[in-house]
């Protein structure tokens, strides 16, 4: 699939008797016009109107999908680690009962190369496409390799190269400075943007990122207008470490270090261990909470989505890594 739109690219028209029309969630017959990899327009019309326009030559290069197909926008998976699909089967039931992220995945990830991540991300993208996903918010190491793989497959989305300076594989995979450089490189790359691939800042979590690094992240987020994609209150261990080091909850750390009060948009993933006081610190205008249902089940601590919605906070759905959720399907 090519994502580069050229004036010489011939327009393809798809007619379908059942087309989901954006956020209206209604199904009508329509013609969807595509040039390159971009949808140019969606024209509602009946089958008889379509046939008349085709006969008159007004609609050319038309493919009739028939009455038994539904055409709808691709799904958006708002939290993935696409490359981790290659780690399916490396965990045991005992691993899943503990801190599988640190005890297993961190150990494997510390040995990865950029070529590994690029190849594994392609695999994850293909699996996502098969699940009807057209955009992923990915958070992983070697961000430029992730972006390259997404472009090769035709996947769009936001790439957040993982930033860590207290602990985690990021310390041995080039350091946070290299990850930040890759973030800015993706953000400023017009070719990637043309393919629908943009950057997000990817601090890993409140127990793996220092106040100094949070300051750097906020500065770049505000200067470059880049959103922040971060795991927050995702485990008992993160919550305990945050409290032991500062006497604060993970959200309290974000408030102390100026993250919540910044102009940056935040996607806060998992958010399982948030109190009502934590939720009251969040802004519906800038802060979105991300739920990964399979991960919540594995941690045995379901998110209080009703409390999120009661405060007007946006809720985004993701699958997390397919090595633990065993899927890329957000449906």
Secondary structure, DSSP 4 states (H G I P E B T S, - for coil): ------TTSPEEEEEEEEEE-GGG--EEEEEEEEETTEEEEEEE--HHHHHHHHHHTSS-SEEE--TT-EE-PPEEEEEE-GGGGGGTT---HHHHHS-HIIIIIHHHHTT--HHHHHHHHHHHHHHHHHTTEEEEEEEESSHHHHHHHHHHHT-EEEEEEEE-SSSSGGGTTTHHHHHHHHHHHHHT-HHHHHTTEEE-BEE--TTTS-HHHHHHHHHHHHHHT--EEEEES-SHHHHHHHHHHHSS-HHHHHHHTTSTTSS--EEEEE--S--HHHHHT--TTTEEEEE-HHHHHHHT----HHHHHHTT-EEEE----HHHH------
